Amino acid sequence: MLLYATKDNPVPEGAVCGSVTTQDGVQLRFARWRPEGATRGTVCVFPGRTEKIEKYFETVRDLIRRRFAVAVLDWRGQGGSQRLLKNPMKGHVRDFDEYQVDIQAFMREIVLPDCPPPYFALAHSMGAAILLDAARHGRRWFDRMVLVAPMLDLSLLKHDVAARRMARLCAGVGLSNLYVPRGRKVRLDEVHFDGNRLTSDKARFARNLTITMEQPQLDVGPPTIGWVRAAFDLMDRLTDPATARQIRQPLLMAAAGADSIVSTPAIEHLGTRLIAGAHVVIPGARHELLQERDIYREPLFAAFDAFIPGSAN
């Protein structure tokens, strides 16, 4: 297993990269780093849908400067991990519980044996929703978690109920492995900064696009009907009124005020009801807070530093 550098995105020094096999036989790519000298614990980074370890090199450096060891996982079906369908560009999973199997392999085989405690989590979007579901089940892998723009509900869909029904109907008649309608892979020459929903930072947008252009095998395309159906099932669980009472994990949710991908009101609604959690909203920021301009990243890391013990320099 390798990590891939680009001109503007070098691999942080001291990387250890490898693979781990899950209980159900899926090979996952991971990377870990450990700063020299004493550490303040380990931050485990869990990306969102379509993302890869390389996209988080800057965040790894931010955490190493805070004297944390860092471990990052590529979820099954994306990045450098094993793909689940014959067409490797299809973003697919049958059930989001499969991602819980990924967490278990990553923590038991990589983090617990090789990374210093205490353990913290930093997760984005889909990854944040997966960790929130783990907390709902009472799985306490981490002392504290920071969940960035968790995927509790979608802002992209105007006819949410109809989309849910259609996804479940199509999956029920055996169409799970097909792309969602109009879900063709967008050509890279069609991707432009203007009008993008992810970040207002032109340089970071270009950096992430370059990773995809130079290493297209790490990319993944639109989701399948099966993935969408599974995502709706997860979001329904997380927005159920009983969920807030079930979560006893100390956590902080950070929402982007100008998010047009996931629902910021859904994050605020859950955040006000958590027993051991809280939430903050960063006004003006788009969905990918960790890839945003410094005026948005800095308050995010200020919240991280205030919430994670020992993180302030």
Secondary structure as GFF3:
##gff-version 3
##sequence-region A 1 313
A	DSSP	beta_strand	16	21	.	.	.	ID=ss1
A	DSSP	beta_strand	27	33	.	.	.	ID=ss2
A	DSSP	beta_strand	42	46	.	.	.	ID=ss3
A	DSSP	three_ten_helix	53	56	.	.	.	ID=ss4
A	DSSP	alpha_helix	57	65	.	.	.	ID=ss5
A	DSSP	beta_strand	69	73	.	.	.	ID=ss6
A	DSSP	alpha_helix	97	106	.	.	.	ID=ss7
A	DSSP	pi_helix	107	111	.	.	.	ID=ss8
A	DSSP	alpha_helix	112	114	.	.	.	ID=ss9
A	DSSP	beta_strand	119	124	.	.	.	ID=ss10
A	DSSP	alpha_helix	126	136	.	.	.	ID=ss11
A	DSSP	beta_strand	144	148	.	.	.	ID=ss12
A	DSSP	alpha_helix	160	172	.	.	.	ID=ss13
A	DSSP	three_ten_helix	188	190	.	.	.	ID=ss14
A	DSSP	alpha_helix	202	214	.	.	.	ID=ss15
A	DSSP	three_ten_helix	216	218	.	.	.	ID=ss16
A	DSSP	alpha_helix	225	238	.	.	.	ID=ss17
A	DSSP	alpha_helix	243	246	.	.	.	ID=ss18
A	DSSP	beta_strand	251	256	.	.	.	ID=ss19
A	DSSP	alpha_helix	264	271	.	.	.	ID=ss20
A	DSSP	beta_strand	277	282	.	.	.	ID=ss21
A	DSSP	three_ten_helix	289	291	.	.	.	ID=ss22
A	DSSP	alpha_helix	294	307	.	.	.	ID=ss23
###
